[in-house]
Amino acid sequence: MQRFDDFDKLEVLTRITGSLVNKGPLRVGVGREPPLGAATDIAPLRIRFADGRLVPYIPGSSLKGVLRSLAESILRARGVYVHDPWSFEAVEEERRSGRFCLICGTFGSTGIASHVRVYDAYPDGEAPTFTKTGVGINRDFRGVQPGILYTEEQVAPGVRWGFMMDIVNIRVFPEPGDERGRLLRQLLQLLASGMVQVGARRTVGYGLVKLEQGRYEVYEVKEGLLVKATEGGIA
Ligand SMILES: [Zn+2]
């Protein structure tokens, strides 16, 4: 089995850039990240810019969590066993033996650093929001429960978010170097084809995102310097 704890030496760095466009509304979150392994949501949070504006943004850790969950589903669909990210025993055994699974060998665990970094995504221009008021449903009587209302702030569909992701020591483009490279490539292609729907309430189109103008740049270390080896588009 291949060793994935190869952080002592930078060999190849792949930078992915593009715009993430939300095709459905995105619920604005309240500042708490979903725990590792939970049904991942990409609820944007808000950050205050120097000029005082409060701007929604999608935390990179949240986008990374979405990619990790998607990678786990792809592997499970292929019949590959994927351990629970919360499994202390599985993570500890990988750390002890130095043999990491494809998921931890890509996205990291408490026993190994991540080969993938996703940056916070800020809106390109305005990110209009609206407030939706819902009515609580009484589960026992399957009807409207009078008096139970909730409100949610949401980012309108069609906002472009700047997407940037770095992949260290895994070859993904122009040809994948291993199984992790093939998995990452498949994730990016799913994102680019607008097939990725994440978070709660998928039935109403929430959390559907598409990567547009996706590009990769591959850097390699040559004589101690990081030089661009190749670049191209993701379609
Ligand atoms: Zn693992």
py3Dmol code that shows the C-alpha trace and the ligand (Angstrom):
import py3Dmol

protein = """\
ATOM      1  CA  MET A   1       0.000   0.000   0.000  1.00  0.00           C
ATOM      2  CA  GLN A   2       1.139   3.507  -0.826  1.00  0.00           C
ATOM      3  CA  ARG A   3       2.273   5.758   2.024  1.00  0.00           C
ATOM      4  CA  PHE A   4       0.261   8.956   2.092  1.00  0.00           C
ATOM      5  CA  ASP A   5       2.205  10.736   4.873  1.00  0.00           C
ATOM      6  CA  ASP A   6       4.522  12.445   2.398  1.00  0.00           C
ATOM      7  CA  PHE A   7       4.533  15.999   3.735  1.00  0.00           C
ATOM      8  CA  ASP A   8       8.299  16.200   4.291  1.00  0.00           C
ATOM      9  CA  LYS A   9       8.797  17.108   0.643  1.00  0.00           C
ATOM     10  CA  LEU A  10       6.635  19.172  -1.713  1.00  0.00           C
ATOM     11  CA  GLU A  11       6.656  17.488  -5.102  1.00  0.00           C
ATOM     12  CA  VAL A  12       3.580  18.723  -6.868  1.00  0.00           C
ATOM     13  CA  LEU A  13       1.033  21.423  -6.106  1.00  0.00           C
ATOM     14  CA  THR A  14      -2.221  21.696  -8.054  1.00  0.00           C
ATOM     15  CA  ARG A  15      -4.250  24.865  -7.742  1.00  0.00           C
ATOM     16  CA  ILE A  16      -7.892  24.749  -8.820  1.00  0.00           C
ATOM     17  CA  THR A  17      -9.722  28.030  -9.452  1.00  0.00           C
ATOM     18  CA  GLY A  18     -13.108  29.001 -10.825  1.00  0.00           C
ATOM     19  CA  SER A  19     -16.514  30.310  -9.836  1.00  0.00           C
ATOM     20  CA  LEU A  20     -19.006  28.360  -7.803  1.00  0.00           C
ATOM     21  CA  VAL A  21     -22.518  29.379  -8.767  1.00  0.00           C
ATOM     22  CA  ASN A  22     -25.387  28.475  -6.459  1.00  0.00           C
ATOM     23  CA  LYS A  23     -28.289  27.339  -8.617  1.00  0.00           C
ATOM     24  CA  GLY A  24     -30.674  27.244  -5.690  1.00  0.00           C
ATOM     25  CA  PRO A  25     -30.970  29.486  -2.624  1.00  0.00           C
ATOM     26  CA  LEU A  26     -28.351  29.013   0.098  1.00  0.00           C
ATOM     27  CA  ARG A  27     -29.437  29.260   3.693  1.00  0.00           C
ATOM     28  CA  VAL A  28     -27.289  31.706   5.661  1.00  0.00           C
ATOM     29  CA  GLY A  29     -25.791  29.886   8.626  1.00  0.00           C
ATOM     30  CA  VAL A  30     -25.331  31.001  12.186  1.00  0.00           C
ATOM     31  CA  GLY A  31     -21.601  30.510  12.536  1.00  0.00           C
ATOM     32  CA  ARG A  32     -21.243  26.912  13.504  1.00  0.00           C
ATOM     33  CA  GLU A  33     -19.661  24.371  11.184  1.00  0.00           C
ATOM     34  CA  PRO A  34     -21.338  21.013  10.749  1.00  0.00           C
ATOM     35  CA  PRO A  35     -19.277  18.340  12.545  1.00  0.00           C
ATOM     36  CA  LEU A  36     -17.074  16.024  10.524  1.00  0.00           C
ATOM     37  CA  GLY A  37     -19.225  13.315   9.041  1.00  0.00           C
ATOM     38  CA  ALA A  38     -22.529  15.127   9.462  1.00  0.00           C
ATOM     39  CA  ALA A  39     -24.783  15.767   6.481  1.00  0.00           C
ATOM     40  CA  THR A  40     -22.818  18.660   5.108  1.00  0.00           C
ATOM     41  CA  ASP A  41     -24.352  21.982   4.329  1.00  0.00           C
ATOM     42  CA  ILE A  42     -22.820  24.962   2.581  1.00  0.00           C
ATOM     43  CA  ALA A  43     -24.655  27.616   4.521  1.00  0.00           C
ATOM     44  CA  PRO A  44     -22.668  30.834   4.064  1.00  0.00           C
ATOM     45  CA  LEU A  45     -21.619  32.822   7.102  1.00  0.00           C
ATOM     46  CA  ARG A  46     -20.953  36.544   7.157  1.00  0.00           C
ATOM     47  CA  ILE A  47     -17.743  38.480   7.439  1.00  0.00           C
ATOM     48  CA  ARG A  48     -17.363  42.205   8.027  1.00  0.00           C
ATOM     49  CA  PHE A  49     -15.179  43.886   5.428  1.00  0.00           C
ATOM     50  CA  ALA A  50     -12.925  46.847   6.242  1.00  0.00           C
ATOM     51  CA  ASP A  51     -15.503  49.244   4.746  1.00  0.00           C
ATOM     52  CA  GLY A  52     -18.089  47.990   7.252  1.00  0.00           C
ATOM     53  CA  ARG A  53     -20.153  45.864   4.882  1.00  0.00           C
ATOM     54  CA  LEU A  54     -21.310  42.486   6.165  1.00  0.00           C
ATOM     55  CA  VAL A  55     -20.759  40.052   3.319  1.00  0.00           C
ATOM     56  CA  PRO A  56     -21.823  36.413   3.151  1.00  0.00           C
ATOM     57  CA  TYR A  57     -19.058  33.918   2.440  1.00  0.00           C
ATOM     58  CA  ILE A  58     -18.815  30.140   2.248  1.00  0.00           C
ATOM     59  CA  PRO A  59     -16.179  28.775   4.636  1.00  0.00           C
ATOM     60  CA  GLY A  60     -13.527  26.657   2.929  1.00  0.00           C
ATOM     61  CA  SER A  61     -13.845  24.035   5.684  1.00  0.00           C
ATOM     62  CA  SER A  62     -17.517  23.681   4.826  1.00  0.00           C
ATOM     63  CA  LEU A  63     -16.776  23.234   1.085  1.00  0.00           C
ATOM     64  CA  LYS A  64     -14.075  20.712   1.962  1.00  0.00           C
ATOM     65  CA  GLY A  65     -16.551  18.816   4.146  1.00  0.00           C
ATOM     66  CA  VAL A  66     -18.931  18.633   1.195  1.00  0.00           C
ATOM     67  CA  LEU A  67     -16.200  17.249  -1.076  1.00  0.00           C
ATOM     68  CA  ARG A  68     -15.196  14.707   1.570  1.00  0.00           C
ATOM     69  CA  SER A  69     -18.788  13.476   2.009  1.00  0.00           C
ATOM     70  CA  LEU A  70     -19.184  13.218  -1.750  1.00  0.00           C
ATOM     71  CA  ALA A  71     -15.924  11.236  -2.031  1.00  0.00           C
ATOM     72  CA  GLU A  72     -17.171   8.870   0.684  1.00  0.00           C
ATOM     73  CA  SER A  73     -20.455   8.311  -1.201  1.00  0.00           C
ATOM     74  CA  ILE A  74     -18.605   7.647  -4.466  1.00  0.00           C
ATOM     75  CA  LEU A  75     -16.405   5.019  -2.797  1.00  0.00           C
ATOM     76  CA  ARG A  76     -19.356   3.395  -0.992  1.00  0.00           C
ATOM     77  CA  ALA A  77     -21.274   3.241  -4.280  1.00  0.00           C
ATOM     78  CA  ARG A  78     -18.315   1.278  -5.690  1.00  0.00           C
ATOM     79  CA  GLY A  79     -18.526  -1.144  -2.791  1.00  0.00           C
ATOM     80  CA  VAL A  80     -15.403   0.185  -1.060  1.00  0.00           C
ATOM     81  CA  TYR A  81     -15.540   0.085   2.731  1.00  0.00           C
ATOM     82  CA  VAL A  82     -15.307   3.620   4.179  1.00  0.00           C
ATOM     83  CA  HIS A  83     -14.910   3.972   7.919  1.00  0.00           C
ATOM     84  CA  ASP A  84     -16.908   6.440   9.971  1.00  0.00           C
ATOM     85  CA  PRO A  85     -14.861   9.678  10.221  1.00  0.00           C
ATOM     86  CA  TRP A  86     -15.605   9.596  13.962  1.00  0.00           C
ATOM     87  CA  SER A  87     -14.202   6.103  14.404  1.00  0.00           C
ATOM     88  CA  PHE A  88     -11.344   6.566  16.868  1.00  0.00           C
ATOM     89  CA  GLU A  89     -10.234   2.956  16.325  1.00  0.00           C
ATOM     90  CA  ALA A  90     -10.015   3.254  12.521  1.00  0.00           C
ATOM     91  CA  VAL A  91      -8.149   6.584  12.629  1.00  0.00           C
ATOM     92  CA  GLU A  92      -5.809   5.344  15.369  1.00  0.00           C
ATOM     93  CA  GLU A  93      -5.039   2.105  13.509  1.00  0.00           C
ATOM     94  CA  GLU A  94      -4.179   4.101  10.363  1.00  0.00           C
ATOM     95  CA  ARG A  95      -1.925   6.405  12.370  1.00  0.00           C
ATOM     96  CA  ARG A  96      -0.190   3.474  14.068  1.00  0.00           C
ATOM     97  CA  SER A  97       0.382   1.472  10.875  1.00  0.00           C
ATOM     98  CA  GLY A  98       1.025   4.482   8.654  1.00  0.00           C
ATOM     99  CA  ARG A  99      -1.418   2.988   6.127  1.00  0.00           C
ATOM    100  CA  PHE A 100      -4.150   5.521   5.510  1.00  0.00           C
ATOM    101  CA  CYS A 101      -7.402   4.986   3.652  1.00  0.00           C
ATOM    102  CA  LEU A 102      -8.138   6.940   0.452  1.00  0.00           C
ATOM    103  CA  ILE A 103     -10.373   9.409   2.297  1.00  0.00           C
ATOM    104  CA  CYS A 104      -7.952  10.234   5.144  1.00  0.00           C
ATOM    105  CA  GLY A 105      -5.027  10.077   2.680  1.00  0.00           C
ATOM    106  CA  THR A 106      -6.765  12.868   0.749  1.00  0.00           C
ATOM    107  CA  PHE A 107      -8.743  14.942   3.245  1.00  0.00           C
ATOM    108  CA  GLY A 108      -6.798  14.196   6.426  1.00  0.00           C
ATOM    109  CA  SER A 109      -7.756  13.003   9.903  1.00  0.00           C
ATOM    110  CA  THR A 110      -6.463  13.510  13.414  1.00  0.00           C
ATOM    111  CA  GLY A 111      -3.668  11.106  12.365  1.00  0.00           C
ATOM    112  CA  ILE A 112      -2.601  12.701   9.067  1.00  0.00           C
ATOM    113  CA  ALA A 113      -2.578  16.231   7.635  1.00  0.00           C
ATOM    114  CA  SER A 114      -4.849  17.039   4.704  1.00  0.00           C
ATOM    115  CA  HIS A 115      -3.549  16.977   1.118  1.00  0.00           C
ATOM    116  CA  VAL A 116      -6.385  19.311   0.166  1.00  0.00           C
ATOM    117  CA  ARG A 117      -7.011  22.885   1.190  1.00  0.00           C
ATOM    118  CA  VAL A 118     -10.165  24.730   0.175  1.00  0.00           C
ATOM    119  CA  TYR A 119     -10.174  28.504   0.658  1.00  0.00           C
ATOM    120  CA  ASP A 120     -13.096  30.588   1.881  1.00  0.00           C
ATOM    121  CA  ALA A 121     -15.310  31.570  -1.070  1.00  0.00           C
ATOM    122  CA  TYR A 122     -16.359  35.236  -1.311  1.00  0.00           C
ATOM    123  CA  PRO A 123     -19.070  36.519  -3.629  1.00  0.00           C
ATOM    124  CA  ASP A 124     -18.036  38.148  -6.883  1.00  0.00           C
ATOM    125  CA  GLY A 125     -20.126  41.343  -6.591  1.00  0.00           C
ATOM    126  CA  GLU A 126     -23.380  41.498  -4.678  1.00  0.00           C
ATOM    127  CA  ALA A 127     -24.871  38.545  -2.845  1.00  0.00           C
ATOM    128  CA  PRO A 128     -28.522  39.497  -2.401  1.00  0.00           C
ATOM    129  CA  THR A 129     -30.342  37.795   0.433  1.00  0.00           C
ATOM    130  CA  PHE A 130     -34.000  37.405   1.246  1.00  0.00           C
ATOM    131  CA  THR A 131     -35.869  36.228   4.291  1.00  0.00           C
ATOM    132  CA  LYS A 132     -38.209  33.321   4.087  1.00  0.00           C
ATOM    133  CA  THR A 133     -40.881  32.652   6.659  1.00  0.00           C
ATOM    134  CA  GLY A 134     -41.989  29.090   7.050  1.00  0.00           C
ATOM    135  CA  VAL A 135     -44.788  27.447   8.927  1.00  0.00           C
ATOM    136  CA  GLY A 136     -44.053  24.628  11.311  1.00  0.00           C
ATOM    137  CA  ILE A 137     -45.644  21.318  10.476  1.00  0.00           C
ATOM    138  CA  ASN A 138     -47.203  19.270  13.225  1.00  0.00           C
ATOM    139  CA  ARG A 139     -45.733  15.800  12.774  1.00  0.00           C
ATOM    140  CA  ASP A 140     -48.525  14.075  14.660  1.00  0.00           C
ATOM    141  CA  PHE A 141     -51.395  15.504  12.679  1.00  0.00           C
ATOM    142  CA  ARG A 142     -49.542  16.101   9.398  1.00  0.00           C
ATOM    143  CA  GLY A 143     -50.982  19.518   9.175  1.00  0.00           C
ATOM    144  CA  VAL A 144     -50.052  23.080   9.784  1.00  0.00           C
ATOM    145  CA  GLN A 145     -49.266  23.840  13.394  1.00  0.00           C
ATOM    146  CA  PRO A 146     -50.760  27.261  14.101  1.00  0.00           C
ATOM    147  CA  GLY A 147     -48.424  29.671  15.773  1.00  0.00           C
ATOM    148  CA  ILE A 148     -45.155  27.958  14.881  1.00  0.00           C
ATOM    149  CA  LEU A 149     -43.315  30.166  12.417  1.00  0.00           C
ATOM    150  CA  TYR A 150     -39.672  30.271  11.574  1.00  0.00           C
ATOM    151  CA  THR A 151     -37.652  32.691   9.465  1.00  0.00           C
ATOM    152  CA  GLU A 152     -34.510  31.998   7.511  1.00  0.00           C
ATOM    153  CA  GLU A 153     -32.212  34.310   5.632  1.00  0.00           C
ATOM    154  CA  GLN A 154     -31.123  32.969   2.272  1.00  0.00           C
ATOM    155  CA  VAL A 155     -28.733  34.012  -0.473  1.00  0.00           C
ATOM    156  CA  ALA A 156     -30.548  34.291  -3.796  1.00  0.00           C
ATOM    157  CA  PRO A 157     -29.640  31.855  -6.583  1.00  0.00           C
ATOM    158  CA  GLY A 158     -27.103  32.868  -9.240  1.00  0.00           C
ATOM    159  CA  VAL A 159     -24.395  34.338  -7.004  1.00  0.00           C
ATOM    160  CA  ARG A 160     -20.822  33.625  -8.185  1.00  0.00           C
ATOM    161  CA  TRP A 161     -18.399  32.687  -5.416  1.00  0.00           C
ATOM    162  CA  GLY A 162     -14.640  32.692  -5.987  1.00  0.00           C
ATOM    163  CA  PHE A 163     -13.455  29.094  -5.642  1.00  0.00           C
ATOM    164  CA  MET A 164      -9.858  28.141  -4.888  1.00  0.00           C
ATOM    165  CA  MET A 165      -8.463  24.817  -3.780  1.00  0.00           C
ATOM    166  CA  ASP A 166      -4.891  23.525  -3.428  1.00  0.00           C
ATOM    167  CA  ILE A 167      -3.924  19.870  -3.684  1.00  0.00           C
ATOM    168  CA  VAL A 168      -0.493  18.873  -2.411  1.00  0.00           C
ATOM    169  CA  ASN A 169       1.469  15.804  -3.576  1.00  0.00           C
ATOM    170  CA  ILE A 170      -1.445  14.147  -5.355  1.00  0.00           C
ATOM    171  CA  ARG A 171      -1.349  14.233  -9.145  1.00  0.00           C
ATOM    172  CA  VAL A 172      -4.785  15.008 -10.522  1.00  0.00           C
ATOM    173  CA  PHE A 173      -4.077  16.706 -13.880  1.00  0.00           C
ATOM    174  CA  PRO A 174      -3.292  16.198 -16.690  1.00  0.00           C
ATOM    175  CA  GLU A 175      -3.489  12.523 -15.670  1.00  0.00           C
ATOM    176  CA  PRO A 176      -4.295  11.222 -12.163  1.00  0.00           C
ATOM    177  CA  GLY A 177      -1.254   9.743 -10.432  1.00  0.00           C
ATOM    178  CA  ASP A 178      -3.169   7.340  -8.176  1.00  0.00           C
ATOM    179  CA  GLU A 179      -6.620   6.404  -6.920  1.00  0.00           C
ATOM    180  CA  ARG A 180      -6.876   9.623  -4.889  1.00  0.00           C
ATOM    181  CA  GLY A 181      -6.116  11.659  -8.021  1.00  0.00           C
ATOM    182  CA  ARG A 182      -8.877   9.815  -9.885  1.00  0.00           C
ATOM    183  CA  LEU A 183     -11.295  10.466  -7.006  1.00  0.00           C
ATOM    184  CA  LEU A 184     -10.466  14.205  -6.850  1.00  0.00           C
ATOM    185  CA  ARG A 185     -10.841  14.460 -10.601  1.00  0.00           C
ATOM    186  CA  GLN A 186     -14.234  12.813 -10.425  1.00  0.00           C
ATOM    187  CA  LEU A 187     -15.310  15.255  -7.671  1.00  0.00           C
ATOM    188  CA  LEU A 188     -14.239  18.266  -9.750  1.00  0.00           C
ATOM    189  CA  GLN A 189     -16.007  16.925 -12.830  1.00  0.00           C
ATOM    190  CA  LEU A 190     -19.215  16.422 -10.835  1.00  0.00           C
ATOM    191  CA  LEU A 191     -18.911  19.988  -9.532  1.00  0.00           C
ATOM    192  CA  ALA A 192     -18.325  21.306 -13.059  1.00  0.00           C
ATOM    193  CA  SER A 193     -21.345  19.468 -14.437  1.00  0.00           C
ATOM    194  CA  GLY A 194     -23.608  20.974 -11.767  1.00  0.00           C
ATOM    195  CA  MET A 195     -24.408  17.566 -10.295  1.00  0.00           C
ATOM    196  CA  VAL A 196     -23.452  18.357  -6.724  1.00  0.00           C
ATOM    197  CA  GLN A 197     -26.308  19.048  -4.377  1.00  0.00           C
ATOM    198  CA  VAL A 198     -25.431  19.294  -0.757  1.00  0.00           C
ATOM    199  CA  GLY A 199     -26.961  19.944   2.605  1.00  0.00           C
ATOM    200  CA  ALA A 200     -30.402  19.590   3.963  1.00  0.00           C
ATOM    201  CA  ARG A 201     -33.664  19.895   2.039  1.00  0.00           C
ATOM    202  CA  ARG A 202     -32.285  18.764  -1.309  1.00  0.00           C
ATOM    203  CA  THR A 203     -35.784  18.205  -2.598  1.00  0.00           C
ATOM    204  CA  VAL A 204     -36.377  21.923  -3.009  1.00  0.00           C
ATOM    205  CA  GLY A 205     -33.092  22.600  -4.769  1.00  0.00           C
ATOM    206  CA  TYR A 206     -31.151  23.950  -1.822  1.00  0.00           C
ATOM    207  CA  GLY A 207     -27.392  23.739  -1.947  1.00  0.00           C
ATOM    208  CA  LEU A 208     -27.099  22.971  -5.661  1.00  0.00           C
ATOM    209  CA  VAL A 209     -23.773  24.403  -6.843  1.00  0.00           C
ATOM    210  CA  LYS A 210     -21.885  24.363 -10.133  1.00  0.00           C
ATOM    211  CA  LEU A 211     -18.222  25.069 -10.811  1.00  0.00           C
ATOM    212  CA  GLU A 212     -17.868  27.380 -13.819  1.00  0.00           C
ATOM    213  CA  GLN A 213     -14.684  28.421 -15.638  1.00  0.00           C
ATOM    214  CA  GLY A 214     -12.846  25.779 -13.632  1.00  0.00           C
ATOM    215  CA  ARG A 215      -9.100  25.717 -14.292  1.00  0.00           C
ATOM    216  CA  TYR A 216      -6.109  23.833 -12.961  1.00  0.00           C
ATOM    217  CA  GLU A 217      -2.482  24.873 -12.699  1.00  0.00           C
ATOM    218  CA  VAL A 218       0.110  22.253 -11.832  1.00  0.00           C
ATOM    219  CA  TYR A 219       3.341  23.377 -10.154  1.00  0.00           C
ATOM    220  CA  GLU A 220       6.383  21.178  -9.677  1.00  0.00           C
ATOM    221  CA  VAL A 221       9.593  21.727  -7.765  1.00  0.00           C
ATOM    222  CA  LYS A 222      12.518  22.157 -10.146  1.00  0.00           C
ATOM    223  CA  GLU A 223      15.936  22.937  -8.670  1.00  0.00           C
ATOM    224  CA  GLY A 224      14.330  24.182  -5.478  1.00  0.00           C
ATOM    225  CA  LEU A 225      11.813  26.436  -7.227  1.00  0.00           C
ATOM    226  CA  LEU A 226       8.103  25.951  -7.760  1.00  0.00           C
ATOM    227  CA  VAL A 227       7.480  26.229 -11.497  1.00  0.00           C
ATOM    228  CA  LYS A 228       4.268  25.868 -13.472  1.00  0.00           C
ATOM    229  CA  ALA A 229       4.398  22.577 -15.333  1.00  0.00           C
ATOM    230  CA  THR A 230       1.012  22.570 -17.024  1.00  0.00           C
ATOM    231  CA  GLU A 231      -2.447  24.137 -16.905  1.00  0.00           C
ATOM    232  CA  GLY A 232      -5.873  23.643 -18.436  1.00  0.00           C
ATOM    233  CA  GLY A 233      -9.621  23.792 -18.048  1.00  0.00           C
ATOM    234  CA  ILE A 234     -11.969  21.557 -16.095  1.00  0.00           C
ATOM    235  CA  ALA A 235     -15.043  20.562 -18.057  1.00  0.00           C
TER     236      ALA A 235
END
"""
ligand_1 = """\
1
ZN
Zn -9.211 6.690 7.060
"""
view = py3Dmol.view(width=600, height=400)
view.addModel(protein, "pdb")
view.setStyle({"model": 0}, {"cartoon": {"style": "trace"}})
view.addModel(ligand_1, "xyz")
view.setStyle({"model": 1}, {"stick": {}})
view.zoomTo()
view.show()
